[in-house]
Amino acid sequence: MAIIDYKCEDCGEKFFEIVNASNRDKVICPKCESKNINQIFEGKCLGGANKSCSGSCSGCSGC
């Protein structure tokens, strides 16, 4: 299983999904239900020194 970041090309919504090989091609936008999505890299922080880090800050030394 993997956490994958996506962006909907129709409405611009950014979201993530936990996917595996069997459901990766079934991901749809949670906002507009479009299948016109692309994988993006958002650089999530999942721990490190700063446990409260959201992973969306620039130049974070805790991630």
Rosetta silent file (secondary structure, phi, psi, omega in degrees, C-alpha in Angstrom):
SEQUENCE: MAIIDYKCEDCGEKFFEIVNASNRDKVICPKCESKNINQIFEGKCLGGANKSCSGSCSGCSGC
SCORE:     score description
SCORE:     0.000 S_00000001
   1 L     0.000  147.845 -179.059    0.000    0.000    0.000 S_00000001
   2 E  -141.626  150.905  172.946    1.136    3.519   -0.730 S_00000001
   3 E   -96.767  118.116 -176.255   -0.031    7.060   -0.029 S_00000001
   4 E  -118.151  132.768  175.379   -0.202    8.859   -3.379 S_00000001
   5 E   -88.432  138.616 -179.982   -0.831   12.583   -3.925 S_00000001
   6 E  -132.159  159.543  170.269   -3.087   13.543   -6.831 S_00000001
   7 E  -133.042  131.153  177.263   -4.379   16.677   -8.504 S_00000001
   8 E   -79.085  127.314  179.988   -7.646   16.807  -10.425 S_00000001
   9 L   -79.365  -14.466  179.363   -7.145   18.450  -13.819 S_00000001
  10 L   -86.354  -47.171 -175.961  -10.841   19.407  -14.028 S_00000001
  11 L  -113.602   -8.525  178.079  -11.411   21.246  -10.721 S_00000001
  12 L    85.460    0.251 -179.220   -7.850   21.680   -9.350 S_00000001
  13 L   -62.122  132.928  172.324   -8.510   19.732   -6.132 S_00000001
  14 E  -104.410  134.830 -178.195   -5.378   18.273   -4.494 S_00000001
  15 E  -155.254  170.399  175.233   -5.910   15.112   -2.475 S_00000001
  16 E  -128.689  156.560  177.189   -4.265   11.857   -1.456 S_00000001
  17 E  -136.445  146.648  170.391   -5.372    8.253   -1.541 S_00000001
  18 E   -91.362  116.439 -172.937   -4.063    5.089    0.061 S_00000001
  19 E  -125.269  159.849  169.462   -3.744    2.736   -2.883 S_00000001
  20 L  -133.401 -176.768 -175.516   -2.566   -0.726   -3.785 S_00000001
  21 L   -61.556  -30.165 -175.285   -2.126   -2.463   -7.153 S_00000001
  22 L   -84.350  -20.718 -178.685   -5.801   -3.435   -7.385 S_00000001
  23 L  -117.374    4.010 -176.313   -7.376   -0.011   -6.745 S_00000001
  24 H   -62.463  -35.169 -178.287   -4.784    2.413   -8.150 S_00000001
  25 H   -86.974    3.606 -178.830   -6.614    2.823  -11.472 S_00000001
  26 H  -107.167    7.316 -177.564   -9.978    3.418   -9.747 S_00000001
  27 L   -71.660  133.641  176.085   -9.068    6.688   -7.974 S_00000001
  28 L  -129.613  160.563  179.043  -11.434    9.591   -8.628 S_00000001
  29 L   -66.848  129.635  179.426  -11.529   13.185   -7.429 S_00000001
  30 L   -72.301  -17.543 -178.157  -13.409   13.448   -4.110 S_00000001
  31 L   -87.975  -49.819 -174.524  -14.695   16.929   -5.020 S_00000001
  32 L  -117.460   -2.083  178.198  -16.041   16.533   -8.578 S_00000001
  33 L    64.932   23.349  176.868  -15.719   12.748   -9.106 S_00000001
  34 L   -75.922  151.536  173.061  -13.616   13.219  -12.249 S_00000001
  35 L   -98.440    1.008 -178.918  -11.207   10.519  -13.420 S_00000001
  36 L   -84.996   72.227 -176.288   -9.007   13.203  -15.036 S_00000001
  37 E  -123.261  154.445  176.095   -6.357   13.150  -12.285 S_00000001
  38 E  -129.796  145.389  175.712   -2.572   13.113  -12.241 S_00000001
  39 E   -73.700  136.754  177.084   -0.150   11.949   -9.608 S_00000001
  40 E  -128.767  168.126  176.125    1.847   14.775   -8.038 S_00000001
  41 L  -113.719  116.067 -179.450    4.574   14.961   -5.396 S_00000001
  42 L  -104.701  -13.691  177.111    3.691   17.049   -2.349 S_00000001
  43 L    68.468   54.674  179.685    6.460   15.885    0.024 S_00000001
  44 L   -66.465  144.819  175.078    4.429   14.882    3.074 S_00000001
  45 L  -100.335  124.697 -177.187    6.163   14.688    6.440 S_00000001
  46 L  -114.194   27.887  178.911    5.301   11.529    8.344 S_00000001
  47 L   151.868 -131.057 -178.980    7.283   12.051   11.514 S_00000001
  48 L    84.070 -162.672 -176.186   10.811   13.154   12.217 S_00000001
  49 L   -67.704  -34.601 -176.958   11.850   15.481   14.998 S_00000001
  50 L  -102.969   91.299 -175.489    8.750   17.663   14.718 S_00000001
  51 L   -64.219  -20.114 -178.668    5.802   15.285   15.208 S_00000001
  52 L   -93.215    3.090 -177.950    3.259   18.070   14.702 S_00000001
  53 L   -64.841  134.071  179.123    4.640   19.042   11.270 S_00000001
  54 L   -85.050  -13.881 -178.904    1.996   19.069    8.543 S_00000001
  55 L    82.473    0.676 -177.588    4.600   18.555    5.820 S_00000001
  56 L  -105.981    3.699  179.815    3.379   21.588    3.881 S_00000001
  57 L   -83.844  152.337  178.507    5.819   24.152    5.242 S_00000001
  58 L   -92.560  137.785  177.726    8.753   25.330    3.137 S_00000001
  59 L    70.247   26.369 -177.865   12.246   24.766    4.449 S_00000001
  60 L   -70.468  124.044  178.771   11.111   22.633    7.382 S_00000001
  61 L   -89.172   -7.791 -179.045   14.102   21.230    9.256 S_00000001
  62 L   -86.620  -10.831 -175.679   11.937   18.868   11.327 S_00000001
  63 L   -96.319    0.000    0.000   10.915   16.657    8.430 S_00000001
